[in-house]
Amino acid sequence: MPEKELYEHRIAKLEDDVKHLYSKVNGFAVANAEMNTKLDSVLVTLGELKESIQAVSARPAKLWDKLLFAVLSAVGTGLGAALLLFLKNGG
């Protein structure tokens, strides 16, 4: 009978070890799922930052376009006024 008790003891010990390992694996799976959620959040935030940076970097180009349009409008107005003045004076 001592041999049977020895095996029962070893089986009980192995069952406890398996339960312990299972709980660790389960804990790692939960931690991995949480990490994936955080990583997804970081990736979304990174995408938003990238869009914001593109919008900010496009702003100077829009300002240059406005400036160029204003200068061309002023030159056109000046040329139109000069032409009208020239025609009024008998050209």
C-alpha positions in Angstrom: 0.0 0.0 0.0 2.7 2.5 0.5 3.4 2.5 -3.2 -0.2 3.4 -3.9 -0.1 6.3 -1.4 3.1 7.5 -3.0 1.4 7.6 -6.5 -1.7 9.3 -5.1 0.5 11.9 -3.4 2.4 12.5 -6.7 -0.8 12.7 -8.7 -2.3 15.2 -6.2 1.0 17.2 -6.4 0.9 17.2 -10.2 -2.8 18.2 -10.2 -1.9 21.2 -8.0 1.0 22.1 -10.3 -1.3 21.9 -13.3 -3.8 24.1 -11.7 -1.1 26.6 -10.7 0.3 26.6 -14.3 -3.2 27.0 -15.7 -3.9 30.0 -13.6 -0.6 31.6 -14.7 -1.4 30.9 -18.4 -4.8 32.4 -17.9 -3.2 35.4 -16.2 -0.8 35.9 -19.1 -3.7 35.6 -21.6 -5.6 38.4 -19.7 -2.5 40.5 -19.6 -1.9 40.0 -23.3 -5.5 41.0 -24.1 -5.1 44.2 -22.0 -1.9 45.0 -23.8 -3.5 44.5 -27.2 -6.3 46.9 -26.2 -3.7 49.5 -25.0 -1.7 49.0 -28.2 -4.8 49.5 -30.3 -5.5 52.7 -28.4 -1.9 53.9 -29.0 -2.2 53.2 -32.7 -5.4 55.2 -33.0 -3.9 58.1 -31.1 -0.8 57.9 -33.4 -3.0 58.0 -36.4 -4.8 61.1 -35.1 -1.5 62.8 -34.4 -0.3 62.0 -37.9 -3.5 63.6 -39.4 -3.0 66.7 -37.1 0.7 67.0 -38.2 -0.4 66.8 -41.9 -3.0 69.5 -41.3 -0.5 71.8 -39.6 2.1 71.2 -42.3 -0.4 72.0 -45.0 -1.3 75.3 -43.4 1.8 77.3 -44.6 1.0 76.2 -48.2 -2.6 77.6 -47.8 -1.2 80.8 -46.4 1.2 81.2 -49.4 -1.7 80.5 -51.8 -3.7 83.3 -50.1 -0.7 85.7 -50.2 -0.1 84.9 -53.9 -3.8 85.5 -54.7 -3.8 88.8 -52.8 -0.6 90.0 -54.6 -2.0 89.0 -58.0 -5.3 90.7 -57.2 -3.5 93.9 -56.2 -1.4 93.9 -59.4 -4.5 93.3 -61.5 -6.3 96.1 -59.8 -3.4 98.4 -60.3 -3.1 97.6 -63.9 -6.8 98.0 -64.5 -6.7 101.4 -62.8 -3.7 102.5 -64.8 -5.4 101.4 -68.0 -8.6 103.3 -67.1 -6.5 106.4 -66.2 -4.6 106.1 -69.5 -7.8 105.8 -71.5 -9.4 108.8 -69.6 -6.5 111.0 -70.4 -6.9 110.4 -74.1 -4.5 107.5 -74.4 
